[in-house]
């Protein structure tokens, strides 16, 4: 039995909030550099280089990569043999978010009621997804999500007969409708299967996987490659001003589903695909 104190979790989450909003992961940084070298559009190349410059300035001057520092989304994988002491795990995570966003001078964008819309002033509560697994490990992933791209995301409840072609059509429809509003180049998470809510969670979680890795399922890995090519052939390009770099990557996660359905969720993110990880 492993024991983890909530204070250590709060301290880690506080640091993760600041880290994720100031530094992009190496896979995104590398993809931006590679895209700027391969982009055929002169304007698109200039935009991609500006995005890289912005990334460098954010890290060196400790300025958030994007002014929308997002709503804090967490994926927490906790082993059955882990004991959390000192309080509630959920409360510890939210306290870490409160500290991270206030002490890190990050924009507080959460409203307590979706209709009354009074700001909570500390970016809480977070959205937390828990997964209980065997063992004594505790892994916390934060993925702050800005709403410029979040608002362009879609769920499609397809018929089984729509098949893989229907999935491709759904993803391309979401990307084309998003256009410049998602601040391309995009990173695209896709969830296929499960239920209405499960496929949305899968799409969100897909965004936390490095974009330089492929699905472990061969036909899904092939679909990722095909869709990335199709998306980059739309001509939307960086900032929606034309070019071949509409998306830096696309990750697909799947789950078993009902015989009568084929749920597909498309969670679109701009190139500021932020996440940070801690393991205890």
ChimeraX attribute file (.defattr): number of C-alpha atoms within 10 A of each C-alpha:
attribute: neighborCount
match mode: 1-to-1
recipient: residues
	/A:1	11
	/A:2	14
	/A:3	12
	/A:4	17
	/A:5	15
	/A:6	21
	/A:7	17
	/A:8	13
	/A:9	23
	/A:10	23
	/A:11	17
	/A:12	21
	/A:13	28
	/A:14	24
	/A:15	19
	/A:16	24
	/A:17	26
	/A:18	24
	/A:19	20
	/A:20	22
	/A:21	30
	/A:22	23
	/A:23	22
	/A:24	22
	/A:25	14
	/A:26	12
	/A:27	15
	/A:28	20
	/A:29	18
	/A:30	14
	/A:31	17
	/A:32	21
	/A:33	15
	/A:34	13
	/A:35	22
	/A:36	22
	/A:37	12
	/A:38	12
	/A:39	18
	/A:40	15
	/A:41	18
	/A:42	11
	/A:43	16
	/A:44	25
	/A:45	22
	/A:46	14
	/A:47	18
	/A:48	24
	/A:49	17
	/A:50	13
	/A:51	21
	/A:52	17
	/A:53	11
	/A:54	15
	/A:55	21
	/A:56	18
	/A:57	15
	/A:58	18
	/A:59	16
	/A:60	10
	/A:61	9
	/A:62	15
	/A:63	20
	/A:64	23
	/A:65	21
	/A:66	15
	/A:67	11
	/A:68	17
	/A:69	25
	/A:70	22
	/A:71	21
	/A:72	24
	/A:73	19
	/A:74	22
	/A:75	20
	/A:76	21
	/A:77	18
	/A:78	22
	/A:79	18
	/A:80	15
	/A:81	16
	/A:82	18
	/A:83	15
	/A:84	16
	/A:85	12
	/A:86	11
	/A:87	11
	/A:88	12
	/A:89	18
	/A:90	17
	/A:91	15
	/A:92	22
	/A:93	28
	/A:94	23
	/A:95	23
	/A:96	26
	/A:97	29
	/A:98	24
	/A:99	22
	/A:100	24
	/A:101	25
	/A:102	17
	/A:103	13
	/A:104	18
	/A:105	12
	/A:106	20
	/A:107	18
	/A:108	19
	/A:109	19
	/A:110	20
	/A:111	17
	/A:112	14
	/A:113	10
	/A:114	8
	/A:115	7
	/A:116	8
	/A:117	10
	/A:118	11
	/A:119	14
	/A:120	15
	/A:121	15
	/A:122	21
	/A:123	25
	/A:124	23
	/A:125	20
	/A:126	21
	/A:127	16
	/A:128	16
	/A:129	14
	/A:130	12
	/A:131	10
	/A:132	14
	/A:133	13
	/A:134	11
	/A:135	13
	/A:136	15
	/A:137	18
	/A:138	22
	/A:139	14
	/A:140	22
	/A:141	21
	/A:142	24
	/A:143	25
	/A:144	24
	/A:145	23
	/A:146	22
	/A:147	18
	/A:148	17
	/A:149	24
	/A:150	19
	/A:151	14
	/A:152	19
	/A:153	25
	/A:154	21
	/A:155	21
	/A:156	19
	/A:157	15
	/A:158	16
	/A:159	13
	/A:160	14
	/A:161	11
	/A:162	13
	/A:163	11
	/A:164	12
	/A:165	9
	/A:166	17
	/A:167	21
	/A:168	18
	/A:169	13
	/A:170	20
	/A:171	25
	/A:172	18
	/A:173	15
	/A:174	19
	/A:175	27
	/A:176	16
	/A:177	13
	/A:178	23
	/A:179	24
	/A:180	21
	/A:181	16
	/A:182	25
	/A:183	20
	/A:184	27
	/A:185	30
	/A:186	28
	/A:187	25
	/A:188	28
	/A:189	28
	/A:190	29
	/A:191	25
	/A:192	25
	/A:193	22
	/A:194	20
	/A:195	18
	/A:196	17
	/A:197	12
	/A:198	19
	/A:199	28
	/A:200	26
	/A:201	20
	/A:202	25
	/A:203	27
	/A:204	29
	/A:205	23
	/A:206	24
	/A:207	25
	/A:208	19
	/A:209	18
	/A:210	17
	/A:211	19
	/A:212	14
	/A:213	12
	/A:214	19
	/A:215	17
	/A:216	9
	/A:217	12
	/A:218	10
	/A:219	10
	/A:220	16
	/A:221	17
	/A:222	12
	/A:223	20
	/A:224	20
	/A:225	15
	/A:226	13
	/A:227	21
	/A:228	20
	/A:229	16
	/A:230	16
	/A:231	25
	/A:232	18
	/A:233	15
	/A:234	17
	/A:235	18
	/A:236	24
	/A:237	30
	/A:238	30
	/A:239	22
	/A:240	19
	/A:241	16
	/A:242	18
	/A:243	21
	/A:244	22
	/A:245	32
	/A:246	34
	/A:247	28
	/A:248	24
	/A:249	28
	/A:250	28
	/A:251	30
	/A:252	25
	/A:253	23
	/A:254	20
	/A:255	13
	/A:256	10
	/A:257	15
	/A:258	11
	/A:259	8
	/A:260	10
	/A:261	17
	/A:262	25
	/A:263	26
	/A:264	29
	/A:265	30
	/A:266	30
	/A:267	29
	/A:268	33
	/A:269	28
	/A:270	25
	/A:271	25
	/A:272	28
	/A:273	22
	/A:274	26
	/A:275	25
	/A:276	22
	/A:277	18
	/A:278	15
	/A:279	13
	/A:280	15
